[in-house]
Amino acid sequence: MSDVMQTQAGDAGAFRDFDLSRVPSPAFVVDEVAIERNLMILNDVSERSGAHVLSALKAFSMFALAPLIRKYLSGTCASGLFEARLARQEYGGEVVTYCAGYKAHEIEEIIGLSDHLIFNSAAQKDRFLPQVNCAERPVQVGLRINPEHSEGEIPKYDPCAPGSRLGMPISQLNSDILTGVDGLHFHTLCEQGFEPFQRTWAAIEPKITPYLDQLKWLNFGGGHHITRSDYDRDGLINLIREIKSKTGLEIYLEPGEAVALDAGILVGEVLDLPTNKIDLAICDISATCHMPDVIEAPYRPAMLNEAEQGATYRFGGPSCLAGDVIGDYTFSAPLKIGDRFAFLDQAHYSMVKTNTFNGVPLPAIMLWNSKTDQLTTIREFTYDDFRNRLS
């Protein structure tokens, strides 16, 4: 893969037969059957390996599905105060909180919400450890390490890239630094298979072995694409069993995108069809407002019912940003104003990143059951949602 991410594949699944006119536009539509399928796979990995599997709220925070997630997973992982509140209020189970930098005026509440509190540096751990030790109930302390072993394909998504701010370099680890620490956390992957994780473990195991007697658990973070069809789940399960047997420690995994992989679409509508040397399609879905990773990664999301030959259009959003371009798409017949379309695999890392730049409305959030065909409106956003973010 080059430094520009290629087309992101998406499995249309049951959405091939979904009538896009049933929902407002734009709208996220999440299939709870697909979510449950993913959760069942993750639950199976948990039961067969003995690992605690948590849902990463940073990737998928649709708390309308919290009861379903709670049924299959051990809990959630949060990235700060607000996610920790959501985790405790809506999801229950174990709450593991990690943040690159905690604020002093928030730490007491975060401690009260968390079962594990993971620090990004030894300095932050030392600063707040006395407050953790005085908590009303036991809270275990973790330290994030940087394995200094890169598996990331794109530098800005690689937590182990040179100069990374994420985690203490493993070369700086020593017994004194681990005073008051119950577990180590590392996160090196981004939507990857088992083999990169296997290589990461092989690289760090000899470096942390001298300290394992001081620990209670290891947290292998997120980025594991466990629910992808070609993921080597047996390999993962066997390795976790081996690690548990050798170390005697509890193991945690924090999948995010794996919880919602191929479980949602983003429905849009064609607004205009101008021409400027190429055919253009202006739509009510904005890359910068609704799918920021299209620009940040960058990548080209797959589209439902895209054709190999026919009429090709460059899709772009309604905002004034010149770069609000999603990609080129081909259809078997020419488009018409008012036509509906849908981007695939948009449940994770899209809904959580939306914004109202330019006053572009936020997509509605819809829940669909592909077995019963029940369609539920979870939320539709209004002018007040835009106005209340401003002064």
N, C-alpha and C positions, 0 to 999 in steps of 0.2 A: 504493500500500500504506500502511495506517495505521501508527501506532506499535505496534500489536499485529499481528504477522505473521499472515497468513491461513493457511488450510489448505495444507500443503506437498504438492504433487502428487507422485505416485510412479507410475512405470510398473511394473505388475505383471509384465510380461514372461512368462518361462517359469514364474514362481511361480504363475500361474493354475491350473496342473495339479499343483502340488506337494501331496503328502499331508502335512498338518501333524502328523499323529499319528506320523510316522516319527522325530521328534526329541523330546528331552526338553523340558520347559517350565519356565522360559523358555529360549529359545535364539536366538542370532543364526545365520542361515543365509545364507551367502555363495555366490553362483553364480560359479564361476571362469570360466565362459564369458562372462558379462556383464563381469567384470573384464577379460578379454582383449579383448573388443570395445572397451572404453574405451581400453585401452592401445594398441590398433592405431590408433585415431583420433589419440591423442596422438603416437604414433610418426610417423604420416603428417604431422602438423603440424610435427614436428621436422625431418623429412627435407625437406619442401617449403620450409620457412622458413629452415632452418639454425640454429634455436634449440636450446639445450640444455634439455630438458624434464625436470624433477625431480619426484619424488613427495613430497608434503608429509606427513611422518609424523604431524604433529599431527592430521591428519584421518583417516588410515587407516594403522594400524600392524600389520596382520595379516601378520606376517613368515613365516607358512606359505606365503604367496604371493610371497615375495621373489624366488625364481628366475624366476617369470613376469614380475614387474615389471622385474627386471634385464635380461630379454630384450628389452624394448621401450624403456625409458627410460634416460637418461644417468646417473641416480643418485637421490639423495634429499636433502631439506633437513630439518634438525633444529632444534629449539628450545632446546637446552641439552645438558648433559652426557649424560644418560641416553639421549636420542634419538640423539645422535651416536654413542654406543657401539652402539646397536642398528643404526644405519645402517651403520657400518663392519663390524660382526660378521656381519650377516645379509644385507645388500643389496649391498655393494660399490659400484663405480662412483664417481662424484663425490659428495662429502659437503659440503654447504654448511650452515654453522651460523650461526644468528642468535638472539640473546637480548636482551631489553630490558635486562638487567643481569647481567654475569658476575661470579662470585666468584673472588677471587684464588687460593684454594687449589684451584680446579678448572681454571683457565685452561690450565695446562701440558698436562693430559690432553686438553682440548678442542682445543688447537692440534694435538696429535699425531694426532687423529682426523679433522681437517677439511682440506679442500682450499681452501675459501673460509671465512673467518671474518669475519662481518659485525657491526659495532658499531652500537649504537643512538644513540651520541652521540660527538662529537669528544673529549670528556673520557675516555670509556672507551677509545677508540682510542689516544689519547696515553698512557694509563696502561699498556696492555698491548702496544703496538707493539714495544718493545724485546724482549719475550719472543717475539713472532712472528718478528722478524728473526733471532733466535738459534735458531730451530727447526732440527731435523735435516734436514728437507726443506722445499722452498719451500711456503709457505702464503700465498695471496693475501688481501688485506685489503679489506673492503667497509665502506661507511658507509650506514646507512639514512637516507633523507631523508623528510620529511613534505612532500608536494607542496603542501600548503595549498590543495588543491582537492578538495572533498568530492563523492563519488558515492554514499556510503552512504545507505541508505534508513532506517536505524534508528541513532540517535546512538551507542548503546553498542557497535555493530558497525562504526562508522565510524572508521578509523585517522586520519582528517584532521579529526575534530570539534575544536572549540575546546578548548584545554588538553590535547590528546592527548599521552600519554607516549611514543608510538611514533614514533621517528625525529626527526632534527634538522630544524626548519623550514627549508624551502628558501630562505627570505629571509635566513637566517643563513649561507648557503654562501659560501665564498670560497676563493681559491687556497691560502692557508696552511692552512686546515682540511683540505684534501685531501692534505697532505703524507703520504706513505706509504700512500695509498689507491689501490687498483687498480680499484675499481668502485663504482657507486652502486646501491642497492637501494631500491625503494619498493613498497608494497602498499596499494592503495586500495579494493579490491573485496571483495565478499562475495556469492558465488553469482550473479554477474552476467554479462551478455553482452558482446559486443565493443564496442558503442558507448560505454559508460562508460570503458573503457580508452582508446579512441581520443580521447575528450575530455580525459582525464587527460594523455595524451602531448602533445596540443596545448597544454595549459596549462603544462607544465613544460619542453618542449623549448627555448624561447628562454632560459629561466633557467639551464639546465645547459650550453648550447652553448659558452659561453666556457671551460668546464673539460674538454671532451671529449678534448682532446689529452693530458690527464694520465691518462686512464683506459684500461683494457683491456676492460671489460665493463659491461653494464647488466643488472640483475636486476629484472624486472617483477613479482615476487612471485606471490601466489596469488589465489584468488577468481574466477579465470576459469572459467566453466562450459563449457569447450570441448567436452565430450562430450554436451551437451544437443542435442537434435535441431534446435532452431531457432537454434543459435549460428552466427554468421557466421564460419566458419573461414577462408574465402577472404579475407575482410577482414583477419583477424588475420595470416594468412600474408603477404599483400601489404604490410601495414604493417611487419612485422618485416623483410622483405626491404628495404624502403625505408630503415628505420632503419640496418640493417647497411651498406647501400650508402653512406649519407650520412656515417655516423660511423666506419666501419671497426671497430666494436666487436663483441665476442661478446655474444649475448643469451641470457638465462636466463628461464625460466618455472617457477613452482612450484605447479602445480595440486594440490589435495588432494581436495576432494569430486569433482572431475572424474574421478579415478582409479576411484572406487567408486560413482559415480552410478547409481542404480537397479539395484544389484548385490546387495542384501541385504535380508532381512526380519528382523523380531523377532517370534518366535512366543510366544504366551502362552495362558493357560487361564483360563476363568471360574471363580471360586471361590465367589461368592455373588451373589444377585440381590435385594437389599433394595429397598424403596420408601420415599421421603421426598419426597412431592409429585411427584417424577419417578421414573422407573425407573432404578435404579443397577446397575452391574456392577462388582463387586470382582474384580480379576484379579491374577495373580502378576507382572505387569509394572508397575514403579513409574516414574512420570515422574521423580521426584527421584533415583532410583538408577540407572535404565537409560537414560533419555532426558532428561538435564537441560536440554537446549535447549528442550524443551516448556515448561518454566517460565521459563528464562532469556531466551529470545528475545522473547516466547513464540510458539509456533506449534502448530498441530494437525496431527499426522502423518496421512497418508492410510492407509486400512485396506484390506486385500485383501478383495474381494467385498463391499464396502459397497454397500447398496441406496439408491435414492432415496426409496422409500416402504416402510413397514412398522413394525416395532417399534424404538423409539429408546431407547438407554440411555446414561447418562453413565458413562464408564469411569474408574476410579480404581485406584490401586495399594494394596498391603497395608500400607504404612507408616502411622505415626501422624500424619504431616504432613497437616493439613487441606487444604492446597493440592495434595496429590498427585493431581491430576486431569488426565487426558489429553485428554478431549473427549467430545462427543456423537456417537454412531454409530448408524446405522439398518440393520436387517437385514430381509430378506424374511420371515423367520419368527422367532417369539420365541426368545430364547436359553435354553439349559439349562445348569445347573451341569456343568462338565467340558468344555463346548464349547471348541474351539480357534479361534484367530483370529491374524492377523498384521498388523503395521504395516509399511508399505512404505518403501523407501529408507532403511534403517537401518544400512548398512555404514559410513558415514562420520559422524564426530562423534557417534556413540552409543557404540560399542564402546570408544573411547578415553577416554570420560568416565564410565564406570560407577563406582559406589562401593557400599559396603556399609552405608550408614546404616540404623539400626534392625536390623542383622543380616539385611537382605534379601539373599538369595543372588544371586550374579552369574549372568547367563545363560551357558549353554554356548555354545561356538563350534563351528559345524559348517560344513564345506565341501562344497558340492554341485556336481556337473557336470551341467548341464541337457541336455547332448548324450548322455552315457553313462548318466545317472541314478545315477552313483556318489555315495554319501554317506559322508563321513568325519568322525568326531569329532576335532576338533583339540584341544579341551580342555573338561573339565567341572570346575567349581569346587566346593570343599568348605568345611566349617567352618574348616579351617586357613587358608584364604585370608582369611576374616574375622578370625580370631584374630590372625594374624601381622601385621596392620596396626595392632594395638593394643599397649598396654604390658603 
